Amino acid sequence: MSELLYKSTRGHGEAITSSRAILRGLAEDGGLYVPERIPKLDFPLAEAVRMDYRELAYRVMRLFLTDYTEDELRGCINGAYDDKFDTDEIAPIRGAAGAYYLELYHGATIAFKDMALSVLPRLMTVAAKKNGADGEIVILTATSGDTGKAAMAGFADVPGTKIIVFYPKDGVSAVQERQMITQRGNNTYVVGVRGNFDDAQSGVKTMFADAELAKTLARSGFAFSSANSINIGRLVPQIVYYVYAYSRLVKCGAVSCGEYINAAVPTGNFGNILAAHYAKLMGTPIKTLICASNDNRVLTDFFDTGVYDKNRPFYTTSSPSMDILVSSNLERLIYEIANGDAVRCRACMEALHANGRYAITADERKRLDDFFGGSAAEAEVSDEIARVWNGDGYVIDTHTAVASRVLYCYRTATGDRTPAVVASTASPYKFARSVMSAISDDVDGRGDFELIDELSRISGVPVPPAIEDIRSAPVRHDRVCGKDEMRAAVMEILGITSE
């Protein structure tokens, strides 16, 4: 198998191996690493039907991570997808409300981020050894709610690493916040930011791009890397579950091998639906990629108009992991539709930074024909949770409901009845108050954990261990800073007193 190298979407620097790209996280010029080509599946999809999740993960990921040996990669995968997941299938599919819900929340932190962040720390520690990395790796991450907890769970007490997570102090659910601030691990640090997710993400990106800060860290024995979806080591494992979903639909007879499906994905930072797009480019028969947004419909407007414009109100919604106006992974798609023109891609990103907007050309828009952008307002999200519950007794969370609703509207508008997979990205227990408000009249005055117990009673689904663990766990992290104080917080955490 030929070696696959990675290059920056903004064109500077040499092409590097996958392990080096994973270790760096973000390219030195601020761009994102992309493979020089998207490899094709080198096995028949009919064969995938007979594979379990771990085997399929190896067969897909080996095509992207070509400088990892078979033993290294299998070790990472088998160590990640073990009994931390509460189902042997890892990512089971449930048919309900005329769609197939791909349950990506059976890992340790009950959100889809576990699917990648269970394996990333292993990929990164192998990468460090392969590349002779000295000193400690500092994982620096901004989270809109789920990445932070999943990343900390993955990196907790991993030798040679520290992880610092920034989150919007008032922009996540009560359960999401409690999961983070009670996180164990002597190398884990959590900082609430007085601002929204875009403020936290912008602060992290600024630190990654600060050459002087990198030198200061190096002198103290540290080097930054990322666990966000900007890290290619996050994106590659996500591709797997779309190939797996297709194989399971074939296995259960929902489609014949070779027939198309659609994929509806709740989308904030664009990594999850980009993974579906890459799965399609590899040869998975996906027809339409349905990009579902909440009230922060910047991506919906982009697909409608060809203009990406973050200059708009920011809404805090019941689906906080999607409360994002700067979708970082979209840069990888812009690079692709610009035919790999890094100068063009860089110009778009510079315009976004300077003016908050950019526009793509008519030719570039034509290359997005297999995407459909739609959004669901707060009332529609609640209605969708109720519709699926009342129709099939199946409970979905707020993020999944966004995608489910947009799929419903897409089908109504187009008449397209292609079998569809909905990426179900979080357990309903993570957003129990919003879910219970949609399906019950008895919510006011009840505490979050009381509502969790009631949801379990009426649904018959046990409360996940991840929720039970935080009922009485002590708060271990209480740092809060302004959006302009993030750099200082990092220096304090790392014990660097002067530059």
N, C-alpha and C positions, 0 to 999 in steps of 0.2 A: 504494500500500500504506500503510495507516494506521500511525502511529508506535506502537511498543510500548514502554511504560515499565516500570520496575522499582521495586519497593518492598520494604521490610524485612519479614521474617516476624514481627518483634516490634512493628511498627506505628509507630515514631517516624520523623520526617523525611518529606520530600516524595518523590513518585515522580520517578525520574531516568532519563536515557537509558541505553541499553546501554553506551555507551562510558564514561560516568561510573561505572556499576556495575562494569565491568571494572577501571577505574583504582583504585577504592576497595577492591575485593576483599570486605571485610567491612563491613556497615552500621555506622554510628556507634553504634547502640544494641546492638551485638553480634549482631544478627540476620543472616540471609542474604538476599541479594537474590533475588527471584522475579519472573517476568514477571506483569503484571496479568492476562494470559490466556495459555493455551497455544494458539498458532496452529495451524490445520489445514494440512496439506499442500495446496498450491494447484496441484498437477499430478497426473495419474493415475499410480498405481504402475506401470502397464504402460509408461509413458513412462520411468520410472526405470530400467527394465531396459536401456535403450539408452544410459544415461549412464555415464561413467567416474566414478571416486571424486571427482575434483576438481569436476566439474560438479554432481554430486549434493550435495556439501558446500556449494557456493554456493547451490543451490536451497533447501536446508534452513536453513542459517545465516542467510540474508537475511531469513527470516521472524522471527527473534529479534533480529537486530542491525540494526534499521531505521534507525539514524542513520549507518551506514557507507554510503558510496557504493558503487556496483557496482565501480568501479575499485579502491577501497580494499580491499573484501572479497575480490575475486578476486586481488588482489595478495598479500594475506595467505595465502590458501589455496594458490595456485600456488607461492609461496615455501616453504610448509611441506611440502607433499606432493610432494617432488621426488626426486632421486636419493639422498637420505638413507635412503629406504626401499629395501630390496633386492628388491622385487617391484613390477612395474608396477601390479598390482591394489591395492596399498597394504594392503588387509585381505582376503586370500584366504580361502576356505572349503574345508575338507578334510572329506570324509565318512569317518567311522570309528566302529566300535563302536555302530552304530545311531543316531548323532547327527551333527550338522554342526558342526565346530569352526571358529569364527571367529577366525582367527589375527591378533591385534592387536599382534604383537611384531616386526614387520619394520622398525621404525624404528631410529634411531641408538643407542638404549640397550636394545633388545630387550625392551621391556615396553609394555603398553597405554598407559601414560602418554604415550608419544611421540605418540599419535594426537591428543591435545589440546595437549600442551606444545610441539609443533612450531609450532603456529599462535598460541598465546597471546602470546608475546613480540611478535609482529607486531601482533596486535590491540591490545596494550597501548601500543606505541609510537605507533601511529596515534591511539589514544585520548588520549594525552598531548598530541599536537599539536592535536587537535580541541578539547581543553578548556583549552588554554593553560597546561598544568602547568609550574610552575617547579621548578628544582632536580632532584635525583636521586630516582628511584623506588627504594626499597629493598624488594625482594621478600623477604618473611619467610615461611619455610615449614617445617613439620614433616613428616617423611616416615617411613613405615613400611618404606621400602626402595627404592621405584621412583620416586616423585614427585621426590625430591631430585635424583637423577642426571638424570632427563629435564628437569627445570626448569633445572638448571645448564647442560645441553647447549644448551637453547633460549636462555638469557639470556647465555651466556658472551660477554663483550666487546661486548654490545649497548650502544651509547652511551646515557648518561643513566640507567643502571641499576646497581644492585648486587644480588646475591642471597646471602642467608644461609640455610643449610639446617641444621636440627637433626634428628638421628636418634638412636634408642636405641642406645647404644654396643655392647651385647651382644645386640641384638634383630634383627639383619639377617643375611643370609647373607654368607659370606666374599667372594663375587663382588660382591654389592651394595655392601658396604663399600668394597671396592677400587675399584669404579667411581666412588664418591663422592670418596674421599680422593686419587685421582689426577687429578681433574678440572682441566683447564686453564682459563685465563681470569683476567685480572687483577681482575675484579669478582666472583669467586666465593669463597665462604667456607663451610666445613663445620665443624660443631661436634657432637661426640658427647656425648650426654646420659647421665649415670649414672641410668638409669631406663628406663621402657618408653615406647612410642609415646604413650600417653595423657598421660604426664607432659610429653613434648615438645609435644604438641598443645595441652595446657592452658596451657603457658607462652607459646606463640605467641598464643593467643587473649587471654590476659591483657594482653599487650603491645599488641595491637590495640585493646583496650578502654580503655587507659590514656590519658586525655585530656591529662594533664600531660606524658606522654612524647611524645605527638604534637606538643605545643607546643615541647618541647625540640628535637625533630627538625626542625621547621619553621624554628626559629631558626638551625639549622645547615645548612639547605638540603636536608633530606631529607623524604620522605613514604613511609609504609608502603603496600605492596599485597601481595597474596597470589597464589601460584601453586597453592595447594591446590585441591581440588575444591570448596571453599566459594566460589571465584570463579566467577561465572556464565560467564566466558570459558573456563573449563575444562569446564564441564558441556555447553554448547551443542555444541561439536565432537564430544562423545561420542554425542550423539543420532544423528549422521549415520550411524555405522557399523551401527546396528540397522536403519535404513531401507535401507542398502546391502546388509546381509546378506539381508534379505527379497527385495530385487530380484534378488540372485544366485541364491537358491533358486528363484525363478520362472524365471530365465533357464536354469538347468540342468534344469528340469522336476521338481524335488523337490516343489513345490507349484504349484497353479494360482493365478493372480492373484486375490486375494480370500480364499483359503483361509488358515486360521489356522496359526501356528506357536507354539511355546513358547520361552521364553528362559531359560536357566540361567546364572546369573552368580555367580562367587565374590565375596563381599561383605565388606568391612571398614568403610570410611567411608561406604558407601551411595551414593556418587556414580554408580558405573557402572550399577547396577541402576535408579537413579532416571532416568538417561538413557534406559534401555529403556522405563521407564514413560512418560516424556514422548513417546518415539517412538510408543508405543501411543495416547496421547491425541491425537497429531497425525493419527492415522488408519492407522498401520501395523498390520496384522492379527496382533497378538500376543495370545494367549489368557491363558496363565498365566505370571507372572513368578516364577521359582524362585530364591529368595534363599538362597544356599549359604554356610554358615559352617563354620569349622573348630572346634577344641575351645573357642574363645572364642565360645560360641553365644548371645550376648546377643540377637542379632537373631532367631534361631530361637525363643527363648523369648518374645520380644515378639510375633511373629506367632501363636504358640500360645496366649498368655494375654492379650495386650493390655496387659501390664506391661513397661515398659523398666526394667531394674534392673542397674546396673553394679556393684553390691555383690556381688562374686563373685571367685573366684581368677582370676588372669591367667596364661594359659599361653603359653609360648614354643614355637612349633611350626615345622614344616618349610615352612609357608606364611606367612612373617613379615609380608607386606604386609596380611594379614588379622588380625593379632594386635592387635585393637582392641576396647575396651569402650565407647568413646563414639563412636558413628557420627554424625559431624557433619551429614552431608547428610540424615539422617532428619528433621531439623527442617523441611526443605522439604515433606516428605510429611505431617508432623503439621499444618503450616499448611494444606495442601490438604484433608485429611480433616476439619479443623475448619471447613471452608467459608470459609477466608480470615479466620478470627477471630484477629487478631494478639494480642489480650489472652489468649485461651485458649492459643495457642502459647507466648507468653512465660511464662505460668504453668507450663507443662510444663517449659520449659527452666530456669526458676528452681528448680523442684522437683528437677530433675536435678542442678543445681549444689549445692543445699543438702543434699539427702538421698540423692542418687545414684539416684533412681528417680522414675517417674511412671506413671500409668495412663491409658489412653484410655477413652472411653465405649463403650457397646454400639453406639450409632449410628455412632461413628467406626470401630469394628472392622468393621462391615458394609461400609464403603467400601474395605476391604482384601481383599475376596473374591478378587480376581484375583492375590493374592500367595500363595506357598507358601514357608514357611520350613523349611529342613532343615539338618542339619550332618553332617560327616564327621570321625570321630576319626582320629588319626594312623595307626593300623594300616589303617584303611579307605582312607586316601589312598594309602598304599603299595600296597595291594591293587588299587586302581583303576588306578594307573600300570601295574602288571603286567598287568591284565586287558586294557587297551587295546593294550599292546605285544604281548602274546601272541596277541591276536585278530587284529590288523590290521597289526602292525609299525609302529605310529604312536606317537611319543613325546610325552607331555604333561608339563608341569611340575606342581609340587605344588598351586599355586593352581587351575589348570585341573582337576586331578584332584578337588579338593573339589567343584567344580560338577558335574563328570561323574558322580561318585559319588552326589551328592544327586539328580541327574536319574534315575539308575538306580534309586535307592530310591523316588523319587516314582512312576516308571512301575510298579514292582513293586507298590506299595501301592494305586495308583489305577486301573491298567489303561489310563491315558491314553497312547495311542500317537501323539498329535499330533507331526508332525515338529518337532524341537527343535534350536535353535542353542545351543551352549555357548560362552560368551565365554572364549577362550583368551588369558589375560592376560600371559603371560610365556614367553619361550623356555626350554625345558628346560635349556639350557646355563647359565642363571642359577642353577640349583639342581641342578647336576650330581651332587653327592654324594647327595642324597636320591633323585634319579631313578635313579641307578645302583644304589643300595642296594635299590631296588624290583625291578630287572630283572636284577641280576647278583649272583653270590656272591663276586665277587673285588673287594672294595672296601677292606677293612681295610688300613691301612698305606700307602695310595696317596694322593698329593697331589691337590688340587683340579684343577689343570691336567692332571694325568695322567688323571684321570677324565673330564675334558672331551674329551681326545683319544680316549679309549676309546669314549665315547658317540658321537663322530663316526664312528669306525670301524665300530661295529656298526649304526648307524642309516643311514649313508650321507649324512647331512646335514652340510655343511661347517660348521666352527666360525665363528660370526658375527664380523665385523670388530670389533664392540664388545668381544668377549672377547679377541681377539688384541691389541687395543690396550692392554689392561691387564696383559698378561703381565709386561712389564718396565718399565712406566711408573713414574716416581718418585712417591713420596708427597709431595703438596703441601699437605695439610691434616692437622693432628694436634691441633687443639684439642679438649679435653674439659672439660665443666663439670658441676656438679650441677644438678638440676632447678630449684633456687632461684637459680642463678647465670646464667640465660639472659639476663636483662635486662642484666646487667653485661657479658656477652660481646658483646652487640650494641653497647653503648656503646663498648667497646674497639675493636671492628672499625671502627666509623664514626669513631673518633678524637674522640669527644665526652667531654671530661674533667670537665665540671661542668655542673650543671643550674641 
